């Protein structure tokens, strides 16, 4: 039986780096894929207009911009998949498998396909579950959990985590200091 672990061992000579979730020797491409996917997942204002979407694609050198509706649908499906919600779960894009120097390489002529190819590479490398969405209602940014035990919750502990912990503390303190309604107090 040929598993994804066997595929990765064959691809890397067995030198996978468990801490990073990536593959030793492929770090440059792996980090590029992580950053591209995070940029795409956090494109809330970029997908508001055709012009801003084209500018985002051009700035990153991703080829054709493709249709804005397709980009919106892909972003919604990827975020839904990361959140584990019941939202849209399908995304479409053109992805080619080319043999470059005898090695299969995922590529695409357009931006959405390039993002989907990056997400497929990261899924094969076992890094997909490290993508998370910040639970702060006023944030909801995607981030990549680089912690050893994959337990990171907030996009930024200094901002979102601290704010939520302060909120929880204030709520708990108010509940403790709230005067109790006692029938004995009327004596």
C-alpha positions as CSV (number, residue, x, y, z in Angstrom):
1,X,0.0,0.0,0.0
2,X,1.3,3.4,-1.0
3,X,0.6,6.1,1.7
4,X,1.3,9.8,1.8
5,X,4.1,9.0,4.3
6,X,5.7,6.7,1.8
7,X,5.3,9.4,-0.9
8,X,6.9,12.0,1.4
9,X,9.7,9.7,2.4
10,X,10.4,8.9,-1.3
11,X,10.3,12.6,-2.1
12,X,12.6,13.7,0.7
13,X,14.7,10.6,1.4
14,X,12.9,10.3,4.8
15,X,14.1,13.7,6.1
16,X,10.8,15.2,7.2
17,X,10.9,17.9,9.9
18,X,8.1,17.0,12.3
19,X,8.4,20.3,14.2
20,X,7.7,22.6,11.3
21,X,5.2,20.3,9.6
22,X,7.2,20.9,6.5
23,X,9.8,19.0,4.6
24,X,13.5,19.6,5.2
25,X,15.2,20.8,2.0
26,X,11.9,22.2,0.7
27,X,11.6,25.0,3.3
28,X,11.8,27.9,0.8
29,X,8.8,26.6,-1.3
30,X,7.0,25.5,1.8
31,X,7.2,28.9,3.5
32,X,6.3,30.6,0.2
33,X,3.1,28.4,0.0
34,X,2.2,29.2,3.7
35,X,2.6,32.9,3.1
36,X,0.7,32.9,-0.2
37,X,-2.2,30.9,1.4
38,X,-2.3,33.2,4.4
39,X,-2.3,36.3,2.2
40,X,-5.1,34.9,0.2
41,X,-7.2,33.8,3.2
42,X,-6.9,37.3,4.7
43,X,-7.9,39.2,1.5
44,X,-11.2,40.6,2.9
45,X,-10.9,44.1,1.3
46,X,-8.9,42.9,-1.7
47,X,-11.9,40.9,-3.0
48,X,-14.2,43.9,-2.8
49,X,-13.4,45.0,-6.4
50,X,-11.9,43.7,-9.6
51,X,-9.2,46.5,-9.5
52,X,-7.9,45.6,-6.0
53,X,-8.0,41.9,-6.9
54,X,-5.9,42.4,-10.1
55,X,-3.5,44.6,-8.1
56,X,-3.1,41.9,-5.5
57,X,-2.4,39.2,-8.1
58,X,0.0,41.4,-10.1
59,X,1.9,42.4,-6.9
60,X,2.6,38.7,-6.2
61,X,3.3,37.7,-9.8
62,X,0.6,35.1,-9.9
63,X,-0.3,35.3,-13.6
64,X,-3.8,36.0,-14.7
65,X,-6.2,37.2,-12.1
66,X,-9.1,35.2,-13.3
67,X,-12.7,35.9,-12.2
68,X,-13.3,37.7,-9.0
69,X,-16.3,35.5,-8.2
70,X,-14.1,32.4,-8.5
71,X,-11.6,34.0,-6.1
72,X,-14.3,34.8,-3.6
73,X,-15.7,31.2,-3.8
74,X,-12.2,29.7,-3.4
75,X,-11.5,31.9,-0.4
76,X,-14.8,31.1,1.3
77,X,-14.3,27.3,0.7
78,X,-10.8,27.3,2.1
79,X,-11.7,29.4,5.1
80,X,-14.8,27.1,5.7
81,X,-12.5,24.1,5.5
82,X,-10.1,25.5,8.1
83,X,-12.8,26.6,10.4
84,X,-14.5,23.2,10.1
85,X,-17.8,25.0,9.5
86,X,-20.6,23.8,7.3
87,X,-20.1,26.6,4.8
88,X,-19.0,26.1,1.1
89,X,-16.5,23.3,0.8
90,X,-15.7,23.3,-2.9
91,X,-13.3,25.5,-4.8
92,X,-12.4,25.3,-8.5
93,X,-9.3,26.4,-10.3
94,X,-7.1,25.2,-13.0
95,X,-4.1,23.3,-11.7
96,X,-1.6,21.5,-14.0
97,X,0.8,18.7,-13.1
98,X,3.9,19.3,-15.1
99,X,7.0,17.1,-15.2
100,X,9.9,19.5,-14.7
101,X,13.3,17.7,-14.8
102,X,11.4,14.4,-14.3
103,X,9.7,15.7,-11.1
104,X,5.9,16.3,-10.9
105,X,5.2,19.9,-10.1
106,X,1.9,21.6,-9.5
107,X,1.4,24.8,-11.4
108,X,-1.3,27.1,-12.7
109,X,-1.7,29.9,-15.2
110,X,-4.0,31.9,-12.9
111,X,-4.0,33.2,-9.3
112,X,-6.8,31.0,-7.9
113,X,-5.2,27.8,-9.3
114,X,-1.8,28.9,-7.9
115,X,-3.4,29.3,-4.4
116,X,-5.2,25.9,-4.7
117,X,-1.9,24.3,-5.8
118,X,-0.2,25.7,-2.8
119,X,-2.9,24.5,-0.5
120,X,-2.7,21.0,-2.1
121,X,1.1,20.9,-1.5
122,X,0.6,21.9,2.1
123,X,-2.1,19.3,2.6
124,X,0.2,16.6,1.2
125,X,3.0,17.7,3.5
126,X,0.7,17.4,6.5
127,X,0.6,21.1,7.3
128,X,-3.1,21.8,6.5
129,X,-4.3,21.4,10.1
130,X,-1.8,24.1,11.2
131,X,-3.9,26.7,9.4
132,X,-6.4,28.3,11.9
133,X,-8.8,31.2,12.1
134,X,-8.5,33.6,15.0
135,X,-11.6,33.1,17.2
136,X,-11.8,36.8,18.2
137,X,-15.1,38.2,16.7
138,X,-13.4,41.5,15.7
139,X,-10.4,39.8,14.0
140,X,-11.1,36.4,12.3
141,X,-7.7,36.5,10.6
142,X,-6.1,33.3,9.3
143,X,-2.8,32.3,10.8
144,X,-0.4,29.4,10.7
145,X,0.2,27.6,14.0
146,X,4.0,27.0,14.2
147,X,3.8,25.8,17.9
148,X,5.3,22.4,18.6
149,X,2.1,20.9,19.9
150,X,-0.2,22.8,17.5
151,X,-2.1,24.5,20.4
152,X,-2.0,28.1,19.4
153,X,-5.4,29.7,19.5
154,X,-4.9,33.4,18.6
155,X,-3.4,35.1,15.6
156,X,-1.5,37.3,18.1
157,X,-1.3,36.7,21.8
158,X,-0.3,40.3,22.3
159,X,-3.4,41.6,20.7
160,X,-6.3,39.2,20.3
161,X,-5.3,36.8,23.1
162,X,-4.6,39.6,25.6
163,X,-7.8,41.4,24.8
164,X,-9.9,38.2,25.2
165,X,-8.2,37.3,28.5
166,X,-8.8,40.8,29.8
167,X,-12.4,40.6,28.8
168,X,-12.8,37.2,30.6
169,X,-11.0,38.6,33.7
170,X,-13.3,41.7,33.9
171,X,-16.4,39.5,33.5
172,X,-15.2,37.1,36.2
173,X,-14.3,40.0,38.6
174,X,-17.7,41.7,38.0
175,X,-19.5,38.4,38.8
176,X,-17.5,38.0,42.0
177,X,-18.1,41.6,43.2
178,X,-21.8,41.7,42.3
179,X,-23.9,42.2,45.5
180,X,-25.9,39.1,46.4
181,X,-29.7,39.4,46.8
182,X,-30.2,38.3,50.4
183,X,-33.5,38.1,52.2
184,X,-31.6,38.6,55.5
185,X,-30.5,42.0,54.4
186,X,-34.0,43.4,55.1
187,X,-34.0,42.7,58.8
